[in-house]
Amino acid sequence: MKVTGQGIIFLAMAGILFSAGGCKKNTIGLYDGALRPCPNSPNCVSSYATDTSHHVEPLSYIGTMNDARKAVLSVLGSMDRTRVVTEKDDYIHAECKSMLFRFVDDLEFYFDEKEPIIHCRSASRVGYSDFGANKKRVKDFRDKFMRLMSSGKSSEKE
C-alpha cells in the first residue's frame, strides 16, 4: 500500500490527537470554593471568567436549590453522549463526548449557597480550539434548563 505525503501528515495528526486520549488533568472540580479557571486556550468557557472570550453568564433560577439541582440533572440526562460522573449537593460534573471522534469535554456546575445562581464551566480536555463547541453547549444547556424551570417540572425528563 502506497502512502502519500498527505496521508503521512494525516496519520501523524491523528496520532497526536488520539495519543492524548482525553486524559483528565487536574483541571476540574472545585478549588478554593469555585470552579477552576479556564486555561488561556479558547476551548473553555466559565461563568467565573472575566475576559469576554471565556465568559458565560451563570444560570439563575427562582425556587429552591434542590429544584434547580434536579433540573440540571434532568437536562444532563436528556443530552446525547453525556454522563454524570460526580453528583454532590453543591457540585455536578458530567462528561460530554463529541459525536465524530468521541473526544471528552467536561461540563461542571457549582451551586452558590448564598444566591440563586449556578456557576458553570465547559472545557475540552484535548486540543487548542473547540470551534465554539463549549460556548454552544452552555447556551443549549441554559435554554433547556430555563424551559424546564419555567415549566415547574424540574424532576421530569424533557
Buried (B, 14 or more C-beta within 10 A) or exposed (E): EEEEEEEEEEEEEEEEBEEEEBEEEEBBBBEEEBBBBBBEEBBBBBBBBEEEEBBBEBBBBEEEBEBBBBBBBBBBEBBEEBEBEEEEEBBBBBBBBBEEEEBBBBBBBBBBEEEBBBBBBBBBBBBEEBEEBBBEBBBEBBEBBBEBBEEEBBEEEE
